[in-house]
Amino acid sequence: MTWIEAFRDGDLRVATTAQLLAAGATSKSLHAAVDNQYLVRARRGQYVLPGTDRHILEAVRLGGRLGCIAALADGGVFAFDASTTHIHLPPHATRLRSPHDRFQPLNRANRKGVQLHWDRLTDITGGSEYAVGLPDALIQSFRCQEPRFALASLDNALHLGLVRPWQVPGIFAELPERLRYLEQLVDGRSEAGQETVLRLLIHQAGWAFEIQVEIGGVGRVDIVVEGCVAVEADSRAFHDGWDKHVRDRTRDRDLAIAGYSSYRALYRDIMYHPELVVAAIAGLLAANNHCRTFIV
């Protein structure tokens, strides 16, 4: 086995010198691989392959592991803004280096684009060699971002089966009292992060609603508000292209035939202009005088 096979066969993103030597590498071959840019020395004793995600490289180089939003994104969980590298550090971490240059000790001036987390982990053995476990990442995300986005991440992790329902109480037990009310709003049926955020907007407006509703002749609808307005969370990933536009318009037609008003809320409006989403739903409810309306 060669060091290349060690990465491939071991499904490694980060490998230690000991692992690569055990796979048949020598100190000389590792130095040559780094010099010829076949291998990247992220930190003393730790290597990654060229093209490794920059967040992973920065976390390892600094001396920690991905945490919070960065760990969620790496694990395939919804993360509203994953542009910053969130790095978890153990309480007594030493020999910290700049995430951008392994030869420079870490200081405030050379850690741009990085958010450090010194939180106590509930499971120090969870996760991987470069990222904390998802339950701890979720706990950190509730402390680090707006509650609606953190709840969206938790819902998505539940929907994907990456976190189990029995783990939810333990997550909220680690959060400040002011955030624990969110536990009653958790719902893993939401299929995407924007659906959770949309659901919270509707909940906060005081309207009655159901999610993932099966409507005869139409199929499943994201949310039905007050029994008459079908609201769906649209994003480019699933609704771009003419064929998909035809499918969506056909659904709108069939919803109209079934007696529903329909509204497709754009991702950008849900996330950045929630007041417009609430106003649009309020307008449709007001136009359907057979619905109980709540105008805000």
C-alpha positions as a Markdown table, in Angstrom:
| # | Residue | x | y | z |
|---|---|---|---|---|
| 1 | Met | 0.0 | 0.0 | 0.0 |
| 2 | Thr | 1.2 | 3.5 | -0.8 |
| 3 | Trp | 0.3 | 6.8 | 0.9 |
| 4 | Ile | -2.1 | 7.6 | -1.9 |
| 5 | Glu | -3.9 | 4.3 | -1.3 |
| 6 | Ala | -4.0 | 5.1 | 2.4 |
| 7 | Phe | -6.1 | 8.2 | 1.7 |
| 8 | Arg | -8.3 | 6.3 | -0.8 |
| 9 | Asp | -8.8 | 3.0 | 1.0 |
| 10 | Gly | -9.1 | 4.6 | 4.4 |
| 11 | Asp | -11.5 | 7.3 | 3.2 |
| 12 | Leu | -9.3 | 9.8 | 4.8 |
| 13 | Arg | -9.4 | 13.6 | 4.4 |
| 14 | Val | -6.6 | 14.2 | 6.9 |
| 15 | Ala | -3.8 | 11.7 | 7.5 |
| 16 | Thr | -1.1 | 11.6 | 10.1 |
| 17 | Thr | 2.6 | 10.9 | 9.5 |
| 18 | Ala | 2.2 | 7.6 | 11.4 |
| 19 | Gln | -0.7 | 6.5 | 9.2 |
| 20 | Leu | 1.2 | 7.2 | 6.0 |
| 21 | Leu | 4.4 | 5.6 | 7.2 |
| 22 | Ala | 2.3 | 2.5 | 8.2 |
| 23 | Ala | 1.0 | 2.5 | 4.6 |
| 24 | Gly | 4.5 | 2.2 | 3.2 |
| 25 | Ala | 5.6 | 5.8 | 2.8 |
| 26 | Thr | 9.0 | 7.0 | 3.9 |
| 27 | Ser | 10.0 | 10.3 | 5.3 |
| 28 | Lys | 11.9 | 10.9 | 2.1 |
| 29 | Ser | 8.9 | 10.1 | -0.1 |
| 30 | Leu | 6.6 | 12.3 | 1.9 |
| 31 | His | 9.0 | 15.3 | 1.6 |
| 32 | Ala | 9.2 | 14.7 | -2.1 |
| 33 | Ala | 5.4 | 14.5 | -2.4 |
| 34 | Val | 5.1 | 17.8 | -0.6 |
| 35 | Asp | 7.8 | 19.4 | -2.7 |
| 36 | Asn | 6.2 | 18.3 | -5.9 |
| 37 | Gln | 2.7 | 19.4 | -4.7 |
| 38 | Tyr | 1.2 | 15.9 | -4.7 |
| 39 | Leu | 0.6 | 16.3 | -1.0 |
| 40 | Val | 0.0 | 19.2 | 1.4 |
| 41 | Arg | 1.5 | 19.4 | 4.8 |
| 42 | Ala | -1.3 | 21.1 | 6.7 |
| 43 | Arg | 0.5 | 21.1 | 10.0 |
| 44 | Arg | 3.4 | 19.2 | 11.5 |
| 45 | Gly | 2.5 | 15.5 | 11.4 |
| 46 | Gln | -0.7 | 16.0 | 9.4 |
| 47 | Tyr | -1.3 | 15.9 | 5.6 |
| 48 | Val | -4.1 | 16.5 | 3.2 |
| 49 | Leu | -4.4 | 16.0 | -0.5 |
| 50 | Pro | -4.3 | 19.0 | -2.9 |
| 51 | Gly | -7.8 | 20.4 | -3.5 |
| 52 | Thr | -9.0 | 19.6 | 0.0 |
| 53 | Asp | -11.8 | 22.0 | 1.1 |
| 54 | Arg | -10.2 | 25.2 | 2.4 |
| 55 | His | -12.3 | 25.0 | 5.7 |
| 56 | Ile | -10.8 | 21.6 | 6.5 |
| 57 | Leu | -7.3 | 22.8 | 5.7 |
| 58 | Glu | -7.7 | 25.9 | 7.8 |
| 59 | Ala | -9.0 | 24.0 | 10.8 |
| 60 | Val | -6.2 | 21.4 | 10.7 |
| 61 | Arg | -3.6 | 24.0 | 10.1 |
| 62 | Leu | -4.7 | 26.1 | 13.0 |
| 63 | Gly | -4.8 | 23.1 | 15.3 |
| 64 | Gly | -8.4 | 22.3 | 15.8 |
| 65 | Arg | -11.4 | 20.7 | 14.1 |
| 66 | Leu | -14.3 | 22.0 | 12.1 |
| 67 | Gly | -17.2 | 23.0 | 14.4 |
| 68 | Cys | -20.5 | 24.8 | 14.3 |
| 69 | Ile | -21.8 | 25.8 | 10.9 |
| 70 | Ala | -18.7 | 24.6 | 9.1 |
| 71 | Ala | -19.1 | 21.1 | 10.5 |
| 72 | Leu | -22.8 | 21.1 | 9.6 |
| 73 | Ala | -22.0 | 22.1 | 6.0 |
| 74 | Asp | -19.3 | 19.5 | 5.7 |
| 75 | Gly | -21.7 | 16.8 | 7.0 |
| 76 | Gly | -24.3 | 17.7 | 4.3 |
| 77 | Val | -26.6 | 19.5 | 6.7 |
| 78 | Phe | -28.3 | 22.9 | 5.8 |
| 79 | Ala | -26.1 | 25.8 | 6.8 |
| 80 | Phe | -27.4 | 29.3 | 6.0 |
| 81 | Asp | -23.9 | 30.9 | 5.7 |
| 82 | Ala | -20.9 | 28.6 | 5.5 |
| 83 | Ser | -18.5 | 31.2 | 4.2 |
| 84 | Thr | -16.7 | 31.5 | 7.6 |
| 85 | Thr | -14.5 | 28.7 | 8.9 |
| 86 | His | -15.8 | 27.8 | 12.4 |
| 87 | Ile | -13.1 | 25.9 | 14.3 |
| 88 | His | -13.5 | 24.0 | 17.6 |
| 89 | Leu | -10.5 | 24.0 | 19.9 |
| 90 | Pro | -10.0 | 21.9 | 23.1 |
| 91 | Pro | -9.8 | 24.0 | 26.3 |
| 92 | His | -6.0 | 23.6 | 26.6 |
| 93 | Ala | -5.0 | 23.7 | 22.9 |
| 94 | Thr | -1.5 | 24.8 | 22.3 |
| 95 | Arg | 0.8 | 25.5 | 19.4 |
| 96 | Leu | -2.0 | 27.2 | 17.5 |
| 97 | Arg | -1.0 | 28.5 | 14.0 |
| 98 | Ser | -2.5 | 30.9 | 11.5 |
| 99 | Pro | -5.2 | 29.2 | 9.4 |
| 100 | His | -3.5 | 30.7 | 6.4 |
| 101 | Asp | 0.2 | 29.9 | 7.2 |
| 102 | Arg | 1.3 | 27.0 | 9.3 |
| 103 | Phe | 4.6 | 28.7 | 10.0 |
| 104 | Gln | 3.0 | 31.7 | 11.8 |
| 105 | Pro | 1.7 | 31.5 | 15.4 |
| 106 | Leu | -2.0 | 32.4 | 15.7 |
| 107 | Asn | -2.9 | 36.0 | 16.5 |
| 108 | Arg | -5.8 | 38.3 | 16.0 |
| 109 | Ala | -4.3 | 39.8 | 12.9 |
| 110 | Asn | -3.8 | 36.5 | 11.0 |
| 111 | Arg | -7.0 | 34.7 | 11.6 |
| 112 | Lys | -9.3 | 36.6 | 9.3 |
| 113 | Gly | -12.3 | 34.6 | 8.1 |
| 114 | Val | -12.2 | 32.2 | 11.1 |
| 115 | Gln | -14.5 | 31.9 | 14.1 |
| 116 | Leu | -13.0 | 30.0 | 17.1 |
| 117 | His | -15.2 | 27.9 | 19.4 |
| 118 | Trp | -13.8 | 26.9 | 22.8 |
| 119 | Asp | -17.0 | 25.2 | 23.9 |
| 120 | Arg | -17.1 | 22.0 | 26.0 |
| 121 | Leu | -18.1 | 19.1 | 23.8 |
| 122 | Thr | -20.8 | 16.7 | 24.9 |
| 123 | Asp | -18.9 | 13.9 | 23.0 |
| 124 | Ile | -15.2 | 14.5 | 22.5 |
| 125 | Thr | -14.9 | 11.2 | 20.6 |
| 126 | Gly | -17.7 | 12.1 | 18.1 |
| 127 | Gly | -17.1 | 13.3 | 14.6 |
| 128 | Ser | -13.9 | 12.7 | 12.7 |
| 129 | Glu | -10.3 | 13.6 | 12.7 |
| 130 | Tyr | -11.2 | 17.0 | 11.3 |
| 131 | Ala | -14.7 | 17.8 | 12.5 |
| 132 | Val | -16.7 | 17.6 | 15.7 |
| 133 | Gly | -19.9 | 15.4 | 15.8 |
| 134 | Leu | -23.1 | 16.8 | 14.4 |
| 135 | Pro | -24.9 | 17.1 | 17.8 |
| 136 | Asp | -22.1 | 19.3 | 19.1 |
| 137 | Ala | -22.0 | 21.2 | 15.9 |
| 138 | Leu | -25.8 | 21.9 | 16.2 |
| 139 | Ile | -25.4 | 23.0 | 19.8 |
| 140 | Gln | -22.7 | 25.5 | 18.8 |
| 141 | Ser | -24.8 | 26.7 | 15.8 |
| 142 | Phe | -27.7 | 27.7 | 18.2 |
| 143 | Arg | -25.3 | 29.8 | 20.1 |
| 144 | Cys | -23.7 | 31.3 | 17.0 |
| 145 | Gln | -26.5 | 32.2 | 14.6 |
| 146 | Glu | -30.1 | 33.4 | 14.5 |
| 147 | Pro | -32.4 | 30.8 | 16.1 |
| 148 | Arg | -34.4 | 30.4 | 12.8 |
| 149 | Phe | -31.4 | 29.3 | 10.9 |
| 150 | Ala | -30.1 | 27.0 | 13.7 |
| 151 | Leu | -33.5 | 25.3 | 13.9 |
| 152 | Ala | -33.5 | 24.9 | 10.1 |
| 153 | Ser | -30.2 | 23.0 | 10.5 |
| 154 | Leu | -31.6 | 20.7 | 13.2 |
| 155 | Asp | -34.7 | 20.0 | 11.2 |
| 156 | Asn | -32.6 | 19.1 | 8.2 |
| 157 | Ala | -30.3 | 16.9 | 10.2 |
| 158 | Leu | -33.3 | 15.0 | 11.5 |
| 159 | His | -34.9 | 14.7 | 8.1 |
| 160 | Leu | -31.7 | 13.3 | 6.7 |
| 161 | Gly | -31.4 | 10.8 | 9.5 |
| 162 | Leu | -28.0 | 12.2 | 10.6 |
| 163 | Val | -29.4 | 13.1 | 14.0 |
| 164 | Arg | -32.0 | 10.9 | 15.8 |
| 165 | Pro | -35.1 | 12.2 | 17.7 |
| 166 | Trp | -33.8 | 10.9 | 21.0 |
| 167 | Gln | -30.8 | 13.2 | 20.7 |
| 168 | Val | -32.9 | 16.4 | 20.5 |
| 169 | Pro | -33.5 | 16.8 | 24.2 |
| 170 | Gly | -29.8 | 16.4 | 24.9 |
| 171 | Ile | -29.0 | 19.2 | 22.4 |
| 172 | Phe | -31.5 | 21.6 | 24.0 |
| 173 | Ala | -30.3 | 20.7 | 27.5 |
| 174 | Glu | -26.9 | 22.3 | 26.6 |
| 175 | Leu | -28.5 | 25.5 | 25.4 |
| 176 | Pro | -29.2 | 28.7 | 27.4 |
| 177 | Glu | -32.7 | 28.9 | 28.9 |
| 178 | Arg | -33.7 | 31.6 | 26.4 |
| 179 | Leu | -33.4 | 29.2 | 23.5 |
| 180 | Arg | -35.1 | 26.1 | 24.9 |
| 181 | Tyr | -38.6 | 27.2 | 23.7 |
| 182 | Leu | -37.4 | 26.2 | 20.2 |
| 183 | Glu | -37.5 | 22.5 | 21.1 |
| 184 | Gln | -41.3 | 22.5 | 20.7 |
| 185 | Leu | -40.9 | 23.8 | 17.2 |
| 186 | Val | -38.6 | 21.1 | 15.9 |
| 187 | Asp | -40.0 | 19.1 | 13.0 |
| 188 | Gly | -37.9 | 16.8 | 10.9 |
| 189 | Arg | -40.6 | 16.6 | 8.2 |
| 190 | Ser | -39.4 | 19.8 | 6.6 |
| 191 | Glu | -37.3 | 18.7 | 3.6 |
| 192 | Ala | -35.1 | 21.8 | 3.3 |
| 193 | Gly | -33.8 | 24.6 | 5.5 |
| 194 | Gln | -35.9 | 27.2 | 3.8 |
| 195 | Glu | -39.0 | 25.2 | 4.6 |
| 196 | Thr | -38.3 | 25.4 | 8.3 |
| 197 | Val | -37.7 | 29.2 | 8.1 |
| 198 | Leu | -40.9 | 29.6 | 6.1 |
| 199 | Arg | -42.8 | 27.5 | 8.7 |
| 200 | Leu | -41.5 | 29.7 | 11.5 |
| 201 | Leu | -42.6 | 32.9 | 9.7 |
| 202 | Ile | -46.1 | 31.5 | 9.4 |
| 203 | His | -46.1 | 30.3 | 13.0 |
| 204 | Gln | -45.0 | 33.7 | 14.3 |
| 205 | Ala | -47.7 | 35.4 | 12.2 |
| 206 | Gly | -50.3 | 33.5 | 14.2 |
| 207 | Trp | -51.9 | 31.5 | 11.3 |
| 208 | Ala | -53.0 | 27.9 | 11.5 |
| 209 | Phe | -51.1 | 25.7 | 9.1 |
| 210 | Glu | -50.2 | 22.1 | 8.2 |
| 211 | Ile | -47.0 | 21.0 | 6.6 |
| 212 | Gln | -46.3 | 18.3 | 3.9 |
| 213 | Val | -50.0 | 18.1 | 3.0 |
| 214 | Glu | -51.2 | 15.6 | 0.4 |
| 215 | Ile | -53.7 | 17.1 | -1.9 |
| 216 | Gly | -55.6 | 14.9 | -4.3 |
| 217 | Gly | -54.6 | 15.4 | -8.0 |
| 218 | Val | -51.7 | 17.6 | -7.0 |
| 219 | Gly | -49.4 | 15.7 | -4.6 |
| 220 | Arg | -47.6 | 16.9 | -1.6 |
| 221 | Val | -47.5 | 20.6 | -0.8 |
| 222 | Asp | -44.9 | 22.2 | 1.6 |
| 223 | Ile | -47.4 | 24.1 | 3.7 |
| 224 | Val | -51.1 | 24.9 | 3.7 |
| 225 | Val | -52.1 | 28.0 | 5.6 |
| 226 | Glu | -55.6 | 28.4 | 7.1 |
| 227 | Gly | -56.8 | 25.5 | 5.0 |
| 228 | Cys | -56.8 | 27.4 | 1.7 |
| 229 | Val | -53.4 | 28.9 | 0.8 |
| 230 | Ala | -50.8 | 26.5 | -0.5 |
| 231 | Val | -47.3 | 27.8 | 0.1 |
| 232 | Glu | -44.1 | 26.3 | -1.3 |
| 233 | Ala | -40.5 | 27.2 | -0.7 |
| 234 | Asp | -38.8 | 27.5 | -4.1 |
| 235 | Ser | -35.1 | 27.5 | -4.8 |
| 236 | Arg | -33.1 | 27.5 | -8.1 |
| 237 | Ala | -31.7 | 24.0 | -7.3 |
| 238 | Phe | -35.1 | 22.3 | -7.8 |
| 239 | His | -37.1 | 24.8 | -9.9 |
| 240 | Asp | -34.7 | 26.0 | -12.6 |
| 241 | Gly | -35.2 | 25.1 | -16.2 |
| 242 | Trp | -38.3 | 25.2 | -18.5 |
| 243 | Asp | -39.4 | 21.6 | -17.8 |
| 244 | Lys | -39.5 | 22.4 | -14.1 |
| 245 | His | -41.4 | 25.7 | -14.7 |
| 246 | Val | -44.0 | 23.7 | -16.6 |
| 247 | Arg | -44.3 | 21.2 | -13.8 |
| 248 | Asp | -44.7 | 24.0 | -11.2 |
| 249 | Arg | -47.3 | 25.9 | -13.3 |
| 250 | Thr | -49.2 | 22.7 | -13.7 |
| 251 | Arg | -49.3 | 22.2 | -10.0 |
| 252 | Asp | -50.5 | 25.8 | -9.5 |
| 253 | Arg | -53.3 | 25.1 | -12.0 |
| 254 | Asp | -54.3 | 21.9 | -10.3 |
| 255 | Leu | -54.3 | 23.7 | -6.9 |
| 256 | Ala | -56.6 | 26.3 | -8.3 |
| 257 | Ile | -58.9 | 23.6 | -9.6 |
| 258 | Ala | -59.0 | 22.1 | -6.1 |
| 259 | Gly | -59.9 | 25.5 | -4.6 |
| 260 | Tyr | -56.5 | 26.6 | -3.3 |
| 261 | Ser | -54.6 | 29.8 | -3.8 |
| 262 | Ser | -50.9 | 29.1 | -4.3 |
| 263 | Tyr | -47.8 | 31.1 | -3.5 |
| 264 | Arg | -44.2 | 30.1 | -4.3 |
| 265 | Ala | -41.9 | 31.9 | -1.9 |
| 266 | Leu | -38.4 | 32.5 | -3.2 |
| 267 | Tyr | -35.4 | 31.4 | -1.2 |
| 268 | Arg | -34.1 | 35.0 | -1.2 |
| 269 | Asp | -37.3 | 36.4 | 0.2 |
| 270 | Ile | -37.7 | 33.7 | 2.9 |
| 271 | Met | -34.1 | 34.3 | 4.1 |
| 272 | Tyr | -33.6 | 38.0 | 3.5 |
| 273 | His | -37.0 | 39.6 | 3.2 |
| 274 | Pro | -39.4 | 37.7 | 5.5 |
| 275 | Glu | -41.7 | 40.7 | 5.8 |
| 276 | Leu | -42.6 | 40.4 | 2.1 |
| 277 | Val | -43.4 | 36.7 | 2.5 |
| 278 | Val | -45.7 | 37.4 | 5.4 |
| 279 | Ala | -47.4 | 40.3 | 3.4 |
| 280 | Ala | -47.9 | 38.0 | 0.4 |
| 281 | Ile | -49.6 | 35.3 | 2.4 |
| 282 | Ala | -51.7 | 37.9 | 4.3 |
| 283 | Gly | -52.9 | 39.3 | 0.9 |
| 284 | Leu | -54.0 | 35.8 | -0.3 |
| 285 | Leu | -55.8 | 35.1 | 2.9 |
| 286 | Ala | -57.6 | 38.4 | 2.7 |
| 287 | Ala | -58.7 | 37.6 | -0.9 |
| 288 | Asn | -60.1 | 34.2 | 0.3 |
| 289 | Asn | -63.0 | 35.4 | 2.4 |
| 290 | His | -63.9 | 31.8 | 3.2 |
| 291 | Cys | -60.7 | 31.6 | 5.2 |
| 292 | Arg | -60.1 | 32.7 | 8.7 |
| 293 | Thr | -57.7 | 35.6 | 8.1 |
| 294 | Phe | -55.1 | 37.2 | 10.3 |
| 295 | Ile | -53.7 | 40.4 | 8.7 |
| 296 | Val | -50.4 | 41.7 | 10.2 |
